[in-house]
Amino acid sequence: MYVEQIMTSLGLSDLQFALAVIGLVILILVAILNLKYARARRQAKEQVQLNDDRFGREPGFTTGFADSEIARTEPSFASTSTANASLEKFTIDPRIDCVITLRFDEPIAGSEILEEIHEWVDSQVPASSRWICEGLNADQDAAEDWEALKPGSTYSELQLAIQLASRRGAIGVLELSDFCSRAQALAETLGSQIDMPSVNTMLESAKELDVMAADSDIQLSINVLFDEPCPWGNFDALMRQRGFKLARNGRQYEFYSNGVLVFNSADLDPNSPVSQLTLLLEVPLVAQEERAFERMLGEGVELAQAAHGRLVDDNGINLSEAAVISIRQHLDLLYVNLEKSGVPAGSSTASRLFS
């Protein structure tokens, strides 16, 4: 009754009142995250003594803001170490990243920015998405404009980005709020202007990206069923003869083209004869120009002929020409949709989105 009186006095409908409550909850959440970040930062400044060589390192993409002892597979703003120096470094891509821009009135040293980023500390929100940072080099003679931050360079703008979706799904509201909170705090510390989309806009973009990715995340398989189990030694020799390489785990075979993985086999037991071989293709991860399905189909046919086998579907029924034609038609449509979405198959953008 009391709530109804408030709604009546303010002239609000049920929908307007609900939206107002949701907005208030989001504001409270952001405020709590800001207070948590500020308190953690003060504690870090009191406890951490900076080493002389601190600014001699570039930011890498390692374990995120979570405990460094907890294994993570996603890169973040943490400093580069020997163990993760070989990890792939990603560049900001507006097609799959939420991008926040900081603009400085005067160029600012990379070492100053790195100091603030290195002082970003643990939060209770799991860091499951990729965080990326790039600076716009203020030196007109620089080889490239946007680059990974370097201590000895100066920058007129800074871009902070977080990946909106991956195979784990769309980014969550808590993680996105934490990202925005950190970006706002960094802008205040550096005295910069900030250009940031609304949280609702970013969440909607993440959902749309996740739906597109889910519809396009297709894995094709071709099964070769052998009439008689093939001894491992003979099978291994045949696979190598066809250009396959045994994977590091010793249980899969991989087929490469120009140094790029095109398709691979499902796990096999090297201690047992092989009665069936399944070849797998992650469609979004291989460029259409590679003709991956046709090559995988061709290898399946050659292996079946060489080892007295036949191509079957997942139900053990012989693979028909009609089924192959249907697969080709679906593939053509999938490649077109990926291209229209700005995430062409085999591109670095697709590699990030479908990981």
Beta strands, then each sheet from edge to edge (+ up, - down):
strand 1: 97-109
strand 2: 131-137
strand 3: 146-147
strand 4: 154-163
strand 5: 165-166
strand 6: 169-170
strand 7: 193-195
strand 8: 219-230
strand 9: 245-246
strand 10: 253-257
strand 11: 260-265
strand 12: 274-282
strand 13: 309-312
sheet 1: 3+ 2- 4+ 1- 7+
sheet 2: 5+ 6-
sheet 3: 9+ 10- 11+ 12- 8+ 13-
end
